[in-house]
Protein backbone atom coordinates (compact mmCIF):
# COMPACT_ATOMS: atom_id res chain seq x y z
CA UNK A 1 0.00 0.00 0.00
CA UNK A 2 2.87 2.32 0.78
CA UNK A 3 4.44 1.75 -2.64
CA UNK A 4 1.15 2.48 -4.43
CA UNK A 5 0.77 5.76 -2.57
CA UNK A 6 -2.26 7.77 -3.64
CA UNK A 7 -3.03 5.22 -6.37
CA UNK A 8 -4.10 2.66 -3.72
CA UNK A 9 -7.73 2.40 -2.71
CA UNK A 10 -9.76 -0.38 -1.08
CA UNK A 11 -12.49 0.06 -3.69
CA UNK A 12 -12.20 -0.70 -7.39
CA UNK A 13 -12.14 2.66 -9.14
CA UNK A 14 -14.45 3.01 -12.12
CA UNK A 15 -13.21 6.44 -13.17
CA UNK A 16 -9.70 7.67 -13.85
CA UNK A 17 -8.67 10.68 -11.81
CA UNK A 18 -5.78 13.11 -12.19
CA UNK A 19 -2.58 11.76 -10.72
CA UNK A 20 -3.69 8.13 -11.03
CA UNK A 21 -0.56 6.25 -12.12
CA UNK A 22 0.20 2.60 -12.78
CA UNK A 23 2.58 1.43 -10.06
CA UNK A 24 4.99 -1.22 -11.35
CA UNK A 25 7.91 -0.88 -8.93
CA UNK A 26 8.69 -2.69 -5.70
CA UNK A 27 6.36 -5.51 -4.77
CA UNK A 28 4.11 -4.59 -7.74
CA UNK A 29 7.01 -5.60 -10.00
CA UNK A 30 6.84 -9.11 -8.52
CA UNK A 31 3.05 -9.70 -8.33
CA UNK A 32 0.24 -7.63 -9.87
CA UNK A 33 -2.08 -7.70 -6.86
CA UNK A 34 0.12 -8.04 -3.76
CA UNK A 35 -2.67 -7.56 -1.20
CA UNK A 36 -4.81 -10.24 -2.87
CA UNK A 37 -1.78 -12.52 -3.12
CA UNK A 38 -0.98 -12.04 0.56
CA UNK A 39 -4.54 -12.59 1.75
CA UNK A 40 -4.95 -15.73 -0.38
CA UNK A 41 -1.75 -17.34 0.89
CA UNK A 42 -2.40 -16.21 4.48
CA UNK A 43 -5.83 -17.88 4.33
CA UNK A 44 -4.48 -21.12 2.93
CA UNK A 45 -1.48 -21.09 5.27
CA UNK A 46 -3.57 -20.50 8.38
CA UNK A 47 -5.58 -23.64 7.66
CA UNK A 48 -2.43 -25.66 6.99
CA UNK A 49 -0.98 -24.51 10.32
CA UNK A 50 -4.02 -25.64 12.29
CA UNK A 51 -4.08 -28.93 10.39
CA UNK A 52 -7.64 -28.53 9.18
CA UNK A 53 -7.37 -30.09 5.73
CA UNK A 54 -11.09 -30.02 4.89
CA UNK A 55 -11.54 -26.38 5.82
CA UNK A 56 -8.25 -25.57 4.11
CA UNK A 57 -9.44 -26.98 0.80
CA UNK A 58 -12.86 -25.32 1.04
CA UNK A 59 -11.36 -21.99 2.14
CA UNK A 60 -8.80 -22.08 -0.68
CA UNK A 61 -11.60 -22.74 -3.21
CA UNK A 62 -13.78 -19.93 -1.86
CA UNK A 63 -10.86 -17.48 -1.80
CA UNK A 64 -9.75 -18.53 -5.28
CA UNK A 65 -13.22 -17.98 -6.72
CA UNK A 66 -13.54 -14.58 -5.04
CA UNK A 67 -10.13 -13.35 -6.21
CA UNK A 68 -10.50 -14.78 -9.74
CA UNK A 69 -13.69 -12.75 -10.19
CA UNK A 70 -12.41 -9.65 -8.41
CA UNK A 71 -9.15 -9.56 -10.37
CA UNK A 72 -10.90 -10.08 -13.73
CA UNK A 73 -13.31 -7.25 -12.96
CA UNK A 74 -10.63 -4.91 -11.65
CA UNK A 75 -8.31 -5.54 -14.58
CA UNK A 76 -11.00 -4.53 -17.08
CA UNK A 77 -10.93 -1.08 -15.47
CA UNK A 78 -7.14 -1.04 -15.36
CA UNK A 79 -6.89 -1.79 -19.08
CA UNK A 80 -9.41 1.00 -19.68
CA UNK A 81 -7.38 3.44 -17.57
CA UNK A 82 -3.88 2.57 -18.70
CA UNK A 83 -4.39 0.82 -22.05
CA UNK A 84 -1.37 -0.85 -23.59
CA UNK A 85 0.81 0.05 -20.59
CA UNK A 86 -1.32 -2.20 -18.36
CA UNK A 87 -1.53 -4.94 -21.01
CA UNK A 88 2.29 -5.09 -21.08
CA UNK A 89 2.49 -5.02 -17.26
CA UNK A 90 -0.07 -7.85 -17.05
CA UNK A 91 1.90 -9.92 -19.58
CA UNK A 92 5.16 -9.71 -17.62
CA UNK A 93 3.90 -9.74 -14.00
CA UNK A 94 2.08 -12.75 -12.49
CA UNK A 95 -0.84 -12.65 -10.07
CA UNK A 96 0.82 -15.24 -7.81
CA UNK A 97 -2.40 -17.13 -7.13
CA UNK A 98 -2.50 -20.48 -8.96
CA UNK A 99 -4.55 -20.61 -12.17
CA UNK A 100 -5.43 -16.92 -12.21
CA UNK A 101 -3.79 -15.22 -15.17
N, CA, C and O atoms as a MOPAC input file, in Angstrom:
PM7 MOZYME 1SCF
protein

 N      0.82200 1    -1.18300 1     0.00000 1
 C      0.00000 1     0.00000 1     0.00000 1
 C      0.86900 1     1.25100 1     0.00000 1
 O      0.53800 1     2.25500 1    -0.63100 1
 N      1.97200 1     1.17300 1     0.71000 1
 C      2.86600 1     2.32400 1     0.77600 1
 C      3.44700 1     2.60800 1    -0.60700 1
 O      3.53300 1     3.76400 1    -1.02100 1
 N      3.84700 1     1.55100 1    -1.32300 1
 C      4.43600 1     1.75400 1    -2.64200 1
 C      3.43700 1     2.31000 1    -3.64400 1
 O      3.82600 1     3.04400 1    -4.55200 1
 N      2.17100 1     1.98000 1    -3.50200 1
 C      1.15300 1     2.48100 1    -4.43100 1
 C      0.79100 1     3.92900 1    -4.14100 1
 O      0.29200 1     4.63700 1    -5.01600 1
 N      1.04200 1     4.36600 1    -2.92200 1
 C      0.76600 1     5.76100 1    -2.56900 1
 C     -0.68800 1     6.14100 1    -2.78700 1
 O     -1.59600 1     5.41000 1    -2.39200 1
 N     -0.90300 1     7.27700 1    -3.41300 1
 C     -2.25800 1     7.77300 1    -3.63800 1
 C     -3.03000 1     6.94600 1    -4.65600 1
 O     -4.24400 1     7.10500 1    -4.78000 1
 N     -2.34400 1     6.06100 1    -5.39200 1
 C     -3.02800 1     5.21600 1    -6.37200 1
 C     -3.71900 1     4.03300 1    -5.71000 1
 O     -4.49000 1     3.33600 1    -6.37000 1
 N     -3.46800 1     3.78200 1    -4.42400 1
 C     -4.10400 1     2.66200 1    -3.72400 1
 C     -5.44500 1     3.08800 1    -3.16200 1
 O     -5.60400 1     4.19300 1    -2.64200 1
 N     -6.41200 1     2.17900 1    -3.27900 1
 C     -7.73000 1     2.40300 1    -2.70800 1
 C     -8.34600 1     1.03700 1    -2.44700 1
 O     -8.10400 1     0.10200 1    -3.20900 1
 N     -9.13100 1     0.90100 1    -1.39700 1
 C     -9.76400 1    -0.37900 1    -1.08300 1
 C    -10.94300 1    -0.68800 1    -1.99500 1
 O    -11.45200 1    -1.80900 1    -1.98800 1
 N    -11.37800 1     0.27600 1    -2.76800 1
 C    -12.49200 1     0.06400 1    -3.68800 1
 C    -11.98700 1     0.12100 1    -5.12000 1
 O    -11.10200 1     0.91300 1    -5.44700 1
 N    -12.56100 1    -0.73200 1    -5.97700 1
 C    -12.20100 1    -0.69600 1    -7.38800 1
 C    -12.69400 1     0.63000 1    -7.96500 1
 O    -13.87100 1     0.97100 1    -7.85200 1
 N    -11.79400 1     1.35700 1    -8.57300 1
 C    -12.13900 1     2.65700 1    -9.14300 1
 C    -12.72600 1     2.47700 1   -10.53900 1
 O    -12.17000 1     1.74400 1   -11.35700 1
 N    -13.82300 1     3.12600 1   -10.80800 1
 C    -14.45400 1     3.01300 1   -12.12000 1
 C    -14.18000 1     4.23300 1   -12.99300 1
 O    -14.53900 1     4.25500 1   -14.17000 1
 N    -13.54800 1     5.23800 1   -12.41500 1
 C    -13.21500 1     6.44000 1   -13.17100 1
 C    -11.77000 1     6.83200 1   -12.90800 1
 O    -11.29900 1     6.80000 1   -11.77100 1
 N    -11.07200 1     7.20400 1   -13.97900 1
 C     -9.69600 1     7.66700 1   -13.84800 1
 C     -9.71900 1     9.07000 1   -13.25800 1
 O    -10.57600 1     9.88700 1   -13.59500 1
 N     -8.77000 1     9.33300 1   -12.37600 1
 C     -8.67200 1    10.67700 1   -11.81400 1
 C     -7.25400 1    11.19400 1   -12.00000 1
 O     -6.32000 1    10.40800 1   -12.15300 1
 N     -7.09400 1    12.48500 1   -11.98900 1
 C     -5.78500 1    13.10900 1   -12.18900 1
 C     -4.79500 1    12.56800 1   -11.16300 1
 O     -5.12500 1    12.42800 1    -9.98600 1
 N     -3.60900 1    12.27200 1   -11.60800 1
 C     -2.57500 1    11.75700 1   -10.71900 1
 C     -2.60100 1    10.25400 1   -10.54400 1
 O     -1.73000 1     9.69600 1    -9.87700 1
 N     -3.58300 1     9.58600 1   -11.13000 1
 C     -3.69500 1     8.12900 1   -11.03500 1
 C     -2.62600 1     7.52100 1   -11.94100 1
 O     -2.68200 1     7.67600 1   -13.16100 1
 N     -1.66300 1     6.83700 1   -11.35100 1
 C     -0.56000 1     6.25200 1   -12.12100 1
 C     -0.51400 1     4.75000 1   -11.90000 1
 O     -0.94300 1     4.24700 1   -10.86100 1
 N      0.01100 1     4.04400 1   -12.88500 1
 C      0.20200 1     2.60300 1   -12.77700 1
 C      1.50300 1     2.35100 1   -12.02400 1
 O      2.57600 1     2.73600 1   -12.48700 1
 N      1.40900 1     1.71200 1   -10.87600 1
 C      2.58100 1     1.42800 1   -10.05500 1
 C      3.12200 1     0.06100 1   -10.45900 1
 O      2.41600 1    -0.94400 1   -10.36800 1
 N      4.37500 1     0.02600 1   -10.90300 1
 C      4.99300 1    -1.22300 1   -11.35400 1
 C      6.30600 1    -1.50300 1   -10.63800 1
 O      7.01600 1    -2.44300 1   -10.99700 1
 N      6.63500 1    -0.70900 1    -9.64100 1
 C      7.91000 1    -0.88400 1    -8.92700 1
 C      7.68000 1    -1.62900 1    -7.61000 1
 O      6.54600 1    -1.84200 1    -7.18000 1
 N      8.77800 1    -2.01200 1    -6.99600 1
 C      8.69500 1    -2.68900 1    -5.69700 1
 C      7.94600 1    -4.00300 1    -5.79200 1
 O      8.14000 1    -4.77200 1    -6.73300 1
 N      7.09300 1    -4.25800 1    -4.81800 1
 C      6.35800 1    -5.51400 1    -4.76800 1
 C      5.43200 1    -5.66300 1    -5.97700 1
 O      5.13800 1    -6.78300 1    -6.39500 1
 N      4.97000 1    -4.53500 1    -6.54500 1
 C      4.11500 1    -4.59000 1    -7.73600 1
 C      4.88700 1    -5.07000 1    -8.96400 1
 O      4.27200 1    -5.47100 1    -9.95200 1
 N      6.19400 1    -5.03900 1    -8.92500 1
 C      7.00800 1    -5.59900 1    -9.99600 1
 C      7.15200 1    -7.10200 1    -9.88700 1
 O      7.63100 1    -7.75000 1   -10.81800 1
 N      6.74200 1    -7.66600 1    -8.75500 1
 C      6.83500 1    -9.11200 1    -8.52000 1
 C      5.47800 1    -9.78300 1    -8.71500 1
 O      5.38900 1   -10.82000 1    -9.37300 1
 N      4.42200 1    -9.20100 1    -8.14900 1
 C      3.04900 1    -9.70400 1    -8.33400 1
 C      2.13100 1    -8.51400 1    -8.61000 1
 O      2.32200 1    -7.42900 1    -8.06200 1
 N      1.12500 1    -8.73200 1    -9.47400 1
 C      0.24400 1    -7.62500 1    -9.87100 1
 C     -0.66900 1    -7.14700 1    -8.75900 1
 O     -0.96000 1    -5.95400 1    -8.66900 1
 N     -1.12000 1    -8.04400 1    -7.92300 1
 C     -2.07900 1    -7.69900 1    -6.86500 1
 C     -1.53800 1    -8.20700 1    -5.52500 1
 O     -2.02000 1    -9.21600 1    -5.01000 1
 N     -0.54400 1    -7.52000 1    -4.95800 1
 C      0.11600 1    -8.04400 1    -3.75900 1
 C     -0.80200 1    -8.22700 1    -2.55500 1
 O     -0.60300 1    -9.16600 1    -1.78400 1
 N     -1.78700 1    -7.37400 1    -2.36700 1
 C     -2.66500 1    -7.55800 1    -1.20300 1
 C     -3.55500 1    -8.78400 1    -1.38800 1
 O     -3.82400 1    -9.49600 1    -0.42100 1
 N     -4.01300 1    -9.04100 1    -2.60600 1
 C     -4.81500 1   -10.24200 1    -2.86800 1
 C     -3.94400 1   -11.49000 1    -2.70600 1
 O     -4.36600 1   -12.48800 1    -2.12100 1
 N     -2.72400 1   -11.41000 1    -3.23600 1
 C     -1.77900 1   -12.52200 1    -3.12300 1
 C     -1.54000 1   -12.85200 1    -1.65200 1
 O     -1.61100 1   -14.01300 1    -1.24900 1
 N     -1.25800 1   -11.83200 1    -0.85900 1
 C     -0.98400 1   -12.04200 1     0.56000 1
 C     -2.16300 1   -12.61500 1     1.30800 1
 O     -2.00000 1   -13.52900 1     2.11700 1
 N     -3.35900 1   -12.09000 1     1.05100 1
 C     -4.54200 1   -12.58900 1     1.75000 1
 C     -4.83700 1   -14.03100 1     1.36300 1
 O     -5.18000 1   -14.84500 1     2.22000 1
 N     -4.70600 1   -14.35600 1     0.07100 1
 C     -4.95100 1   -15.72700 1    -0.37700 1
 C     -4.01500 1   -16.70100 1     0.33200 1
 O     -4.46400 1   -17.69300 1     0.90600 1
 N     -2.71200 1   -16.41700 1     0.29100 1
 C     -1.74700 1   -17.34100 1     0.88600 1
 C     -1.81100 1   -17.33500 1     2.41300 1
 O     -1.52800 1   -18.36100 1     3.03200 1
 N     -2.17300 1   -16.22100 1     3.03500 1
 C     -2.39900 1   -16.20800 1     4.48200 1
 C     -3.55900 1   -17.12900 1     4.82200 1
 O     -3.45800 1   -17.92100 1     5.76000 1
 N     -4.66200 1   -17.04400 1     4.07800 1
 C     -5.83500 1   -17.87800 1     4.33500 1
 C     -5.53100 1   -19.35400 1     4.20100 1
 O     -5.91300 1   -20.15300 1     5.05700 1
 N     -4.84800 1   -19.72000 1     3.13500 1
 C     -4.48500 1   -21.12400 1     2.93300 1
 C     -3.50500 1   -21.56300 1     4.01500 1
 O     -3.66900 1   -22.63100 1     4.60600 1
 N     -2.48900 1   -20.74600 1     4.27500 1
 C     -1.47800 1   -21.09400 1     5.27100 1
 C     -2.03100 1   -21.23600 1     6.67000 1
 O     -1.58700 1   -22.10100 1     7.42400 1
 N     -2.99300 1   -20.40200 1     7.03300 1
 C     -3.57100 1   -20.49700 1     8.37700 1
 C     -4.27100 1   -21.83600 1     8.57700 1
 O     -4.22400 1   -22.40200 1     9.66900 1
 N     -4.91400 1   -22.34200 1     7.54400 1
 C     -5.58400 1   -23.63700 1     7.65500 1
 C     -4.57800 1   -24.78600 1     7.69200 1
 O     -4.79300 1   -25.78300 1     8.38200 1
 N     -3.49000 1   -24.64700 1     6.95400 1
 C     -2.43000 1   -25.66000 1     6.99200 1
 C     -1.82900 1   -25.71500 1     8.39600 1
 O     -1.58900 1   -26.79900 1     8.92900 1
 N     -1.58700 1   -24.55500 1     8.99000 1
 C     -0.98400 1   -24.51100 1    10.32200 1
 C     -1.84900 1   -25.15900 1    11.39300 1
 O     -1.32400 1   -25.79300 1    12.30900 1
 N     -3.15600 1   -25.01200 1    11.29300 1
 C     -4.02300 1   -25.63600 1    12.29400 1
 C     -4.36500 1   -27.07800 1    11.93200 1
 O     -5.04600 1   -27.76600 1    12.69200 1
 N     -3.89400 1   -27.53500 1    10.77700 1
 C     -4.08400 1   -28.92700 1    10.39100 1
 C     -5.49900 1   -29.27700 1     9.97800 1
 O     -5.89500 1   -30.44100 1    10.03800 1
 N     -6.25200 1   -28.29700 1     9.56600 1
 C     -7.63800 1   -28.52700 1     9.18000 1
 C     -7.71500 1   -28.65500 1     7.66000 1
 O     -7.98600 1   -27.68000 1     6.95900 1
 N     -7.47600 1   -29.85700 1     7.16400 1
 C     -7.37400 1   -30.09300 1     5.72700 1
 C     -8.68700 1   -29.77700 1     5.01100 1
 O     -8.68200 1   -29.09700 1     3.98500 1
 N     -9.79500 1   -30.25600 1     5.53500 1
 C    -11.09200 1   -30.02200 1     4.89500 1
 C    -11.41000 1   -28.55100 1     4.76300 1
 O    -11.76500 1   -28.07800 1     3.68300 1
 N    -11.28400 1   -27.82600 1     5.86300 1
 C    -11.53700 1   -26.38100 1     5.82300 1
 C    -10.51100 1   -25.68100 1     4.94000 1
 O    -10.83500 1   -24.70800 1     4.25800 1
 N     -9.28800 1   -26.17000 1     4.95300 1
 C     -8.24800 1   -25.57500 1     4.11100 1
 C     -8.59300 1   -25.65300 1     2.64100 1
 O     -8.43000 1   -24.67800 1     1.90700 1
 N     -9.06900 1   -26.80500 1     2.20700 1
 C     -9.44300 1   -26.98500 1     0.80200 1
 C    -10.64300 1   -26.10200 1     0.45300 1
 O    -10.63900 1   -25.41400 1    -0.56800 1
 N    -11.66400 1   -26.12600 1     1.30200 1
 C    -12.86300 1   -25.31600 1     1.04300 1
 C    -12.51100 1   -23.82800 1     1.04900 1
 O    -12.94200 1   -23.08300 1     0.16900 1
 N    -11.73700 1   -23.40300 1     2.02800 1
 C    -11.36200 1   -21.99200 1     2.13600 1
 C    -10.54600 1   -21.55400 1     0.92500 1
 O    -10.76100 1   -20.46900 1     0.38500 1
 N     -9.60500 1   -22.40300 1     0.49900 1
 C     -8.80300 1   -22.08500 1    -0.68400 1
 C     -9.69300 1   -21.93800 1    -1.91600 1
 O     -9.48100 1   -21.03900 1    -2.73000 1
 N    -10.68100 1   -22.81100 1    -2.05700 1
 C    -11.59600 1   -22.73700 1    -3.20700 1
 C    -12.44300 1   -21.46800 1    -3.17000 1
 O    -12.62500 1   -20.80600 1    -4.19200 1
 N    -12.95300 1   -21.13600 1    -1.99700 1
 C    -13.77600 1   -19.92600 1    -1.86400 1
 C    -12.93000 1   -18.67800 1    -2.14600 1
 O    -13.35400 1   -17.78800 1    -2.88400 1
 N    -11.73600 1   -18.62300 1    -1.55600 1
 C    -10.85900 1   -17.47700 1    -1.80300 1
 C    -10.47300 1   -17.38500 1    -3.27200 1
 O    -10.46900 1   -16.30000 1    -3.85300 1
 N    -10.14800 1   -18.53100 1    -3.87000 1
 C     -9.75100 1   -18.53200 1    -5.27900 1
 C    -10.87400 1   -17.97500 1    -6.14900 1
 O    -10.63900 1   -17.13000 1    -7.01200 1
 N    -12.08800 1   -18.45100 1    -5.91700 1
 C    -13.22100 1   -17.98100 1    -6.72400 1
 C    -13.42800 1   -16.47200 1    -6.54300 1
 O    -13.63300 1   -15.74800 1    -7.51700 1
 N    -13.37300 1   -16.00900 1    -5.29900 1
 C    -13.53800 1   -14.57900 1    -5.03800 1
 C    -12.47700 1   -13.76400 1    -5.77400 1
 O    -12.80700 1   -12.81200 1    -6.48200 1
 N    -11.19900 1   -14.13300 1    -5.61000 1
 C    -10.13000 1   -13.34600 1    -6.21400 1
 C    -10.10200 1   -13.47400 1    -7.73200 1
 O     -9.76100 1   -12.50900 1    -8.41500 1
 N    -10.45100 1   -14.63300 1    -8.27700 1
 C    -10.50400 1   -14.77800 1    -9.73500 1
 C    -11.50500 1   -13.78800 1   -10.32200 1
 O    -11.21500 1   -13.12000 1   -11.31500 1
 N    -12.66900 1   -13.69400 1    -9.71500 1
 C    -13.69300 1   -12.75300 1   -10.19200 1
 C    -13.29400 1   -11.30100 1    -9.94700 1
 O    -13.44500 1   -10.45200 1   -10.82600 1
 N    -12.79200 1   -11.02700 1    -8.76900 1
 C    -12.41400 1    -9.64900 1    -8.41100 1
 C    -11.29700 1    -9.14200 1    -9.31700 1
 O    -11.35900 1    -8.01600 1    -9.81000 1
 N    -10.28000 1    -9.96800 1    -9.53900 1
 C     -9.14700 1    -9.55600 1   -10.36700 1
 C     -9.58900 1    -9.34200 1   -11.81200 1
 O     -9.18400 1    -8.36300 1   -12.44000 1
 N    -10.41100 1   -10.23900 1   -12.34700 1
 C    -10.89800 1   -10.08000 1   -13.72800 1
 C    -11.66400 1    -8.77100 1   -13.87700 1
 O    -11.47200 1    -8.04000 1   -14.84900 1
 N    -12.52500 1    -8.48000 1   -12.92000 1
 C    -13.30900 1    -7.24500 1   -12.96400 1
 C    -12.40800 1    -6.01800 1   -12.84300 1
 O    -12.53300 1    -5.06700 1   -13.61500 1
 N    -11.51600 1    -6.04900 1   -11.88500 1
 C    -10.62600 1    -4.91300 1   -11.64600 1
 C     -9.72400 1    -4.65300 1   -12.84700 1
 O     -9.47100 1    -3.50200 1   -13.20200 1
 N     -9.24100 1    -5.72300 1   -13.46700 1
 C     -8.31100 1    -5.54200 1   -14.57900 1
 C     -8.99500 1    -4.97800 1   -15.82500 1
 O     -8.33100 1    -4.35500 1   -16.65400 1
 N    -10.29000 1    -5.18000 1   -15.97600 1
 C    -11.00100 1    -4.52600 1   -17.08500 1
 C    -10.89900 1    -2.99900 1   -16.93600 1
 O    -10.66500 1    -2.28800 1   -17.91300 1
 N    -11.07500 1    -2.51200 1   -15.71500 1
 C    -10.92500 1    -1.07700 1   -15.46700 1
 C     -9.48300 1    -0.62400 1   -15.68900 1
 O     -9.24100 1     0.43200 1   -16.27300 1
 N     -8.54100 1    -1.41900 1   -15.22500 1
 C     -7.13700 1    -1.04000 1   -15.35600 1
 C     -6.71100 1    -0.94600 1   -16.81800 1
 O     -5.95900 1    -0.04500 1   -17.18900 1
 N     -7.18700 1    -1.87200 1   -17.64800 1
 C     -6.89200 1    -1.79200 1   -19.08100 1
 C     -7.54000 1    -0.53600 1   -19.66200 1
 O     -6.94200 1     0.13900 1   -20.50000 1
 N     -8.74800 1    -0.22400 1   -19.22600 1
 C     -9.40700 1     0.99800 1   -19.68000 1
 C     -8.66400 1     2.25800 1   -19.26700 1
 O     -8.58700 1     3.21300 1   -20.04000 1
 N     -8.11900 1     2.27000 1   -18.06300 1
 C     -7.37800 1     3.43900 1   -17.56700 1
 C     -6.03100 1     3.59600 1   -18.26500 1
 O     -5.68600 1     4.67300 1   -18.75100 1
 N     -5.28200 1     2.49900 1   -18.30400 1
 C     -3.87800 1     2.57500 1   -18.70300 1
 C     -3.57600 1     1.98100 1   -20.07000 1
 O     -2.45400 1     2.11100 1   -20.56000 1
 N     -4.55300 1     1.33200 1   -20.69600 1
 C     -4.39300 1     0.81700 1   -22.05100 1
 C     -3.24300 1    -0.16100 1   -22.20100 1
 O     -3.07500 1    -1.08100 1   -21.40200 1
 N     -2.45900 1     0.06000 1   -23.24200 1
 C     -1.36500 1    -0.84800 1   -23.59100 1
 C     -0.32600 1    -0.95400 1   -22.47200 1
 O      0.30700 1    -1.99900 1   -22.31800 1
 N     -0.14500 1     0.09800 1   -21.70200 1
 C      0.81200 1     0.05500 1   -20.58600 1
 C      0.41800 1    -1.05000 1   -19.60000 1
 O      1.27800 1    -1.79800 1   -19.13500 1
 N     -0.87700 1    -1.15400 1   -19.28100 1
 C     -1.31700 1    -2.20300 1   -18.35900 1
 C     -1.26500 1    -3.57400 1   -19.01500 1
 O     -0.92200 1    -4.55700 1   -18.35800 1
 N     -1.59700 1    -3.65800 1   -20.29500 1
 C     -1.53400 1    -4.93900 1   -21.00900 1
 C     -0.11000 1    -5.49100 1   -20.95000 1
 O      0.07900 1    -6.68400 1   -20.71000 1
 N      0.88900 1    -4.64200 1   -21.16600 1
 C      2.29200 1    -5.08500 1   -21.08200 1
 C      2.66100 1    -5.49100 1   -19.65200 1
 O      3.32700 1    -6.50500 1   -19.44500 1
 N      2.22900 1    -4.70000 1   -18.67200 1
 C      2.48700 1    -5.01800 1   -17.26300 1
 C      1.86900 1    -6.36700 1   -16.90100 1
 O      2.50700 1    -7.19100 1   -16.24500 1
 N      0.63100 1    -6.58900 1   -17.32700 1
 C     -0.06700 1    -7.84500 1   -17.04500 1
 C      0.65400 1    -9.02800 1   -17.68400 1
 O      0.70600 1   -10.10900 1   -17.09800 1
 N      1.20800 1    -8.83700 1   -18.87700 1
 C      1.90200 1    -9.91700 1   -19.57900 1
 C      3.19600 1   -10.32600 1   -18.87700 1
 O      3.59000 1   -11.49100 1   -18.93400 1
 N      3.85500 1    -9.38300 1   -18.21900 1
 C      5.15700 1    -9.70800 1   -17.61700 1
 C      5.10700 1    -9.95400 1   -16.10700 1
 O      6.09500 1   -10.40600 1   -15.52800 1
 N      3.97300 1    -9.66300 1   -15.46000 1
 C      3.89700 1    -9.74400 1   -14.00400 1
 C      2.78400 1   -10.69800 1   -13.59300 1
 O      1.62200 1   -10.46000 1   -13.92400 1
 N      3.11400 1   -11.77800 1   -12.87600 1
 C      2.08300 1   -12.75300 1   -12.49400 1
 C      1.19200 1   -12.25400 1   -11.36000 1
 O      1.52200 1   -11.29700 1   -10.66000 1
 N      0.05500 1   -12.92700 1   -11.19900 1
 C     -0.84100 1   -12.65000 1   -10.07200 1
 C     -0.28600 1   -13.31000 1    -8.81100 1
 O     -0.35900 1   -12.73900 1    -7.72300 1
 N      0.26700 1   -14.51500 1    -8.96100 1
 C      0.82300 1   -15.23600 1    -7.81500 1
 C     -0.16100 1   -16.15300 1    -7.12500 1
 O      0.18500 1   -16.81700 1    -6.14800 1
 N     -1.38700 1   -16.19700 1    -7.62700 1
 C     -2.39800 1   -17.12600 1    -7.12600 1
 C     -2.58400 1   -18.16100 1    -8.22700 1
 O     -2.85500 1   -17.79000 1    -9.36900 1
 N     -2.44600 1   -19.45300 1    -7.91600 1
 C     -2.50300 1   -20.48300 1    -8.96200 1
 C     -3.73700 1   -20.37500 1    -9.85200 1
 O     -4.85300 1   -20.15900 1    -9.38100 1
 N     -3.50100 1   -20.53200 1   -11.14500 1
 C     -4.54900 1   -20.61400 1   -12.17200 1
 C     -5.34300 1   -19.32900 1   -12.36800 1
 O     -6.42400 1   -19.35800 1   -12.95500 1
 N     -4.83200 1   -18.21800 1   -11.89400 1
 C     -5.42800 1   -16.92100 1   -12.21200 1
 C     -4.39600 1   -16.17000 1   -13.04100 1
 O     -3.31600 1   -15.83700 1   -12.55400 1
 N     -4.73400 1   -15.91000 1   -14.28100 1
 C     -3.79200 1   -15.21800 1   -15.17100 1
 C     -3.99300 1   -13.77900 1   -14.98500 1
 O     -3.31700 1   -12.97400 1   -15.62500 1

